[in-house]
Amino acid sequence: MPSTSHLVNPDLIKIRRLFTTPLASIQYPDAAKLNSQLKTIITTRMAQDRSGTQRSNDGGWQSANDFHEWGEEASDALVKFAKAFAVQMTAVHSEQFGLTEPSFEWKLNAWANVNTAGHSNALHGHPGAFWSGVYWVDAGGREDDPTVGGDLEFADPAAWSPPPTTPRCECASKTASPPASVAPAPPAAAPSSCFRLG
């Protein structure tokens, strides 16, 4: 597998330690151009498949898990960037060998969501995923007005898989407001692309 490390500058990755599993974020370079293209592609897909798929979405529209197969320049660019980001987050460093990137090919499930006012996605997990991610194409004005709503809530992944000896497990969760450069969950007419790498 050819290296994609040139697509992601590791110095730009921000890591928050909400749980034992890290929460990492990065801004896509030239996001405005990519988002414009993705919004057109997602809107066209939504018009072609009005019913979409029902999974974690409460209202709104969700595509099938085939975003990574759409074959559009913008969707391919985002998928390539997401894989490069996962590679950087998975790379290990040792004194003996330096930085070692994983050499396997990622198996990917990716889809698009469009939520308008009053829509949301239920708290859910991605079992079997090594990394899960979300990318906002349009945050519906949240970046200018936080009262629009649309916070993204993260649940401790460890709480989704209780040890066999634990008779009862309560799911811990925290709400994080992403920095201004990373838009939060889309509250109104906001196409987004969700990724599960595993």
Phi, psi and chi 1 to 4 in degrees:
 res  aa     phi    psi   chi1   chi2   chi3   chi4
   1 MET       -  126.0  179.1  176.0   91.1      -
   2 PRO   -69.2  149.2   17.4  -23.9      -      -
   3 SER   -68.7  138.5  174.1      -      -      -
   4 THR  -115.9   13.7   57.1      -      -      -
   5 SER   -61.9  -21.7   59.4      -      -      -
   6 HIS   -70.4  -15.5   65.8  -77.3      -      -
   7 LEU   -78.7  -24.9  -65.3  175.4      -      -
   8 VAL  -125.8  122.3  173.0      -      -      -
   9 ASN   -84.9  112.7  179.0  -12.5      -      -
  10 PRO   -59.8  -24.7   -1.1    1.3      -      -
  11 ASP   -68.1  -17.8  -65.2  -27.3      -      -
  12 LEU   -93.3   -4.7  -61.3  178.4      -      -
  13 ILE   -77.1  128.0  -62.8  172.7      -      -
  14 LYS  -106.3  128.4  -65.2  179.9  177.7  135.9
  15 ILE  -116.3  128.2  -62.7  177.0      -      -
  16 ARG  -111.8  136.3  -64.1 -174.5 -159.3  176.9
  17 ARG  -102.3   74.2  -57.3 -161.4 -175.5  -76.1
  18 LEU   -74.1  -37.1  -63.2  179.9      -      -
  19 PHE  -138.3 -171.2  -50.2  106.4      -      -
  20 THR   -67.3  -26.0   54.6      -      -      -
  21 THR   -86.0  127.3  -58.4      -      -      -
  22 PRO   -73.3  150.2   26.2  -32.3      -      -
  23 LEU  -108.3  114.8  170.8   67.2      -      -
  24 ALA  -114.4  144.9      -      -      -      -
  25 SER  -139.8  154.1   62.8      -      -      -
  26 ILE  -155.2  148.0 -169.8  167.1      -      -
  27 GLN   -90.6  132.1 -177.8   73.0   29.1      -
  28 TYR   -70.5  132.0 -175.4   91.3      -      -
  29 PRO   -65.2  138.2   -2.2    7.7      -      -
  30 ASP    56.1   46.4 -160.0    7.2      -      -
  31 ALA   -61.9  -34.1      -      -      -      -
  32 ALA   -59.7  -44.3      -      -      -      -
  33 LYS   -66.2  -47.7  177.5 -178.7  174.7 -173.3
  34 LEU   -61.1  -44.5 -178.9   74.5      -      -
  35 ASN   -62.7  -39.1  -67.9  -12.0      -      -
  36 SER   -60.8  -45.0  174.6      -      -      -
  37 GLN   -66.8  -43.9  -65.0  168.8  -13.8      -
  38 LEU   -64.8  -39.6  -73.5  171.7      -      -
  39 LYS   -60.2  -41.8 -170.1  170.9 -175.6  174.9
  40 THR   -63.9  -46.1  -60.5      -      -      -
  41 ILE   -63.5  -46.4  -66.5  164.9      -      -
  42 ILE   -67.1  -41.8  -67.6  168.0      -      -
  43 THR   -61.9  -40.3  -57.6      -      -      -
  44 THR   -64.3  -45.0  -59.7      -      -      -
  45 ARG   -60.4  -42.1  -71.3  -83.3  175.3  156.4
  46 MET   -64.5  -38.5 -171.7  170.4   68.2      -
  47 ALA   -66.2  -32.2      -      -      -      -
  48 GLN   -78.4  -24.7  -66.7  169.0   -9.7      -
  49 ASP  -134.8   75.6  177.0   19.1      -      -
  50 ARG   -57.5  -36.2  -71.9 -112.0  177.1 -116.7
  51 SER   -78.5  -28.5   59.0      -      -      -
  52 GLY    58.0 -153.6      -      -      -      -
  53 THR  -120.1  144.8  -59.1      -      -      -
  54 GLN  -107.6  114.1  179.2   64.2   43.8      -
  55 ARG  -130.7  -99.7  -71.6 -160.1  179.0   80.1
  56 SER   -89.6   -6.2   67.2      -      -      -
  57 ASN   -76.8  134.4   45.8  -41.8      -      -
  58 ASP  -109.0   91.4 -179.0   11.6      -      -
  59 GLY    86.3 -172.7      -      -      -      -
  60 GLY    69.5 -168.3      -      -      -      -
  61 TRP  -131.8  142.3  177.0   85.4      -      -
  62 GLN  -136.2  134.3 -176.2  170.9  -27.9      -
  63 SER   -79.5  172.3   74.0      -      -      -
  64 ALA   -66.4  168.3      -      -      -      -
  65 ASN   -77.2   41.4  -72.2  -11.9      -      -
  66 ASP  -121.3   18.0   62.7   -6.7      -      -
  67 PHE   -51.5  -40.0  177.7   86.2      -      -
  68 HIS   -70.1   -8.2   55.4  -69.2      -      -
  69 GLU  -109.5    6.4  -62.4  169.9   -7.2      -
  70 TRP   -64.7  -27.6  -72.1    5.2      -      -
  71 GLY    74.7   12.3      -      -      -      -
  72 GLU   -86.0  150.1  -58.6  -78.5   -9.6      -
  73 GLU   -56.7  -45.3 -176.2  178.8  -22.8      -
  74 ALA   -68.9  -42.9      -      -      -      -
  75 SER   -66.6  -39.3   56.6      -      -      -
  76 ASP   -63.1  -39.3  -71.2  -11.3      -      -
  77 ALA   -64.6  -42.0      -      -      -      -
  78 LEU   -67.2  -41.7 -177.6   56.3      -      -
  79 VAL   -62.4  -43.7  167.7      -      -      -
  80 LYS   -61.8  -42.0 -164.8  171.2 -175.4  179.9
  81 PHE   -64.9  -42.7 -174.3   78.9      -      -
  82 ALA   -61.6  -41.4      -      -      -      -
  83 LYS   -65.3  -41.5  -72.8 -179.4  179.0 -178.1
  84 ALA   -64.0  -38.0      -      -      -      -
  85 PHE   -63.4  -45.0 -173.3   27.5      -      -
  86 ALA   -62.1  -39.3      -      -      -      -
  87 VAL   -61.1  -46.0  164.0      -      -      -
  88 GLN   -62.8  -39.2  -74.3  -61.4  -47.7      -
  89 MET   -73.1  -19.7  -69.5  -58.3  -60.7      -
  90 THR  -100.0  -16.4  -49.9      -      -      -
  91 ALA   -60.2  147.2      -      -      -      -
  92 VAL  -121.7  153.0  -65.7      -      -      -
  93 HIS  -119.4  135.5 -176.2  -88.8      -      -
  94 SER  -135.7  152.8   71.5      -      -      -
  95 GLU   -58.7  -40.0  -62.8  -98.2  -20.6      -
  96 GLN   -73.5  -42.1 -176.9  179.3    5.7      -
  97 PHE  -112.0   -7.2  -60.0  108.0      -      -
  98 GLY    74.3 -149.8      -      -      -      -
  99 LEU   -81.5  124.7 -173.5   66.6      -      -
 100 THR  -118.0  118.7  -55.4      -      -      -
 101 GLU   -90.6  149.5  -65.1  178.2   -6.8      -
 102 PRO   -62.7  143.8   17.3  -24.3      -      -
 103 SER  -106.7    5.9   58.5      -      -      -
 104 PHE   -87.7  164.5   51.8   81.8      -      -
 105 GLU   -91.5  130.4 -176.4   62.8   36.3      -
 106 TRP   -69.5  139.2  -68.1   99.4      -      -
 107 LYS   -93.5  129.2  179.7  179.6  176.7 -172.2
 108 LEU  -126.3  135.6 -176.2   77.4      -      -
 109 ASN  -116.8  129.0  -73.0  -30.5      -      -
 110 ALA  -145.5  145.5      -      -      -      -
 111 TRP  -148.9  171.2   58.2   91.8      -      -
 112 ALA  -117.5  141.4      -      -      -      -
 113 ASN  -118.5  145.6  -74.7  -24.0      -      -
 114 VAL  -130.7  114.9  177.9      -      -      -
 115 ASN  -113.7  133.4  -72.4  -29.7      -      -
 116 THR  -109.3 -178.3   55.7      -      -      -
 117 ALA   -50.4  129.0      -      -      -      -
 118 GLY    89.6   -8.9      -      -      -      -
 119 HIS   -93.0  159.0  -62.2  157.3      -      -
 120 SER  -160.0  179.0   63.5      -      -      -
 121 ASN  -122.8  133.1  -71.6   79.5      -      -
 122 ALA   -68.2  151.4      -      -      -      -
 123 LEU   -56.9  127.4 -175.3   63.4      -      -
 124 HIS  -153.2  165.0   63.7  -80.5      -      -
 125 GLY  -116.5  170.7      -      -      -      -
 126 HIS  -122.9   78.0  -60.9  147.5      -      -
 127 PRO   -57.0  138.1  -18.5   28.2      -      -
 128 GLY    84.6   -4.3      -      -      -      -
 129 ALA   -84.9  136.6      -      -      -      -
 130 PHE   -78.7  -42.5 -164.1   81.4      -      -
 131 TRP  -132.2  144.6  -67.9  109.5      -      -
 132 SER  -124.3  148.4  -66.9      -      -      -
 133 GLY  -149.6  166.2      -      -      -      -
 134 VAL  -141.8  143.6   63.2      -      -      -
 135 TYR  -132.4  126.4  178.6   85.2      -      -
 136 TRP   -93.9  128.2  -79.7  -88.6      -      -
 137 VAL   -86.7  -39.2  173.1      -      -      -
 138 ASP  -150.7  120.3 -180.0  -18.9      -      -
 139 ALA   -91.7   10.8      -      -      -      -
 140 GLY    66.1   24.9      -      -      -      -
 141 GLY    94.8   -1.8      -      -      -      -
 142 ARG   -59.7  -35.0  164.5   65.2 -168.5 -115.8
 143 GLU   -64.4  -25.0   59.8  -81.0    6.2      -
 144 ASP   -97.9  -24.5  -62.2  -36.8      -      -
 145 ASP  -142.9   94.2 -178.3    6.7      -      -
 146 PRO   -60.1  -18.7  -20.4   29.5      -      -
 147 THR   -71.0  -10.1   62.8      -      -      -
 148 VAL   -60.3  -28.8  167.7      -      -      -
 149 GLY    93.3 -166.9      -      -      -      -
 150 GLY    95.5   30.4      -      -      -      -
 151 ASP   -62.0  150.1  -75.4  -21.2      -      -
 152 LEU  -102.0  124.8  174.9   61.1      -      -
 153 GLU  -104.9  130.7 -176.0  173.9  -21.7      -
 154 PHE  -107.6  133.7  -65.4   96.7      -      -
 155 ALA  -104.9  143.9      -      -      -      -
 156 ASP   -60.2  116.3 -176.0   -6.8      -      -
 157 PRO   -57.9  -29.6  -20.6   30.2      -      -
 158 ALA   -65.0  -28.5      -      -      -      -
 159 ALA   -72.5  -17.7      -      -      -      -
 160 TRP   -78.0  -17.3  -70.0   87.3      -      -
 161 SER  -128.6   79.2  -57.7      -      -      -
 162 PRO   -67.6  147.3   20.9  -26.7      -      -
 163 PRO   -62.0  151.0   -0.3    1.9      -      -
 164 PRO   -60.1  -24.3    1.5   -2.8      -      -
 165 THR   -85.1   -7.5   56.4      -      -      -
 166 THR   -89.0  116.0  -56.1      -      -      -
 167 PRO   -72.7  -26.0   22.7  -28.8      -      -
 168 ARG  -145.8  139.8 -174.4  170.0  151.3 -111.3
 169 CYS  -135.8  126.3  177.6      -      -      -
 170 GLU   -97.3  132.2  -66.4 -178.3   20.5      -
 171 CYS   -74.9  120.3 -178.0      -      -      -
 172 ALA   -83.1  144.1      -      -      -      -
 173 SER  -145.9  156.3   68.3      -      -      -
 174 LYS  -138.0  148.3  -64.9 -175.9 -177.8 -179.5
 175 THR  -104.4  132.1  -61.0      -      -      -
 176 ALA  -121.3  134.8      -      -      -      -
 177 SER   -97.6  111.2  -67.1      -      -      -
 178 PRO   -59.8  153.9  -20.5   30.6      -      -
 179 PRO   -61.3  164.3   19.3  -28.0      -      -
 180 ALA   -55.3  -30.2      -      -      -      -
 181 SER   -78.6  -11.4   63.2      -      -      -
 182 VAL  -120.2  110.9  178.7      -      -      -
 183 ALA   -71.3  142.7      -      -      -      -
 184 PRO   -79.7 -174.3   27.7  -32.9      -      -
 185 ALA   -53.7  142.1      -      -      -      -
 186 PRO   -73.6  120.2   22.9  -29.1      -      -
 187 PRO   -90.2  -31.1   29.3  -31.9      -      -
 188 ALA  -142.5  122.8      -      -      -      -
 189 ALA    43.2   49.8      -      -      -      -
 190 ALA  -119.5  104.6      -      -      -      -
 191 PRO   -66.6  139.9  -15.3   26.5      -      -
 192 SER  -138.5  160.9   66.6      -      -      -
 193 SER  -121.5  129.0  -61.6      -      -      -
 194 CYS  -112.7  139.4  -60.6      -      -      -
 195 PHE  -124.0  144.8  -66.1   90.7      -      -
 196 ARG  -131.9  115.3 -177.6  177.0   77.6  119.3
 197 LEU  -102.1  127.7  -65.1  168.6      -      -
 198 GLY  -165.2      -      -      -      -      -
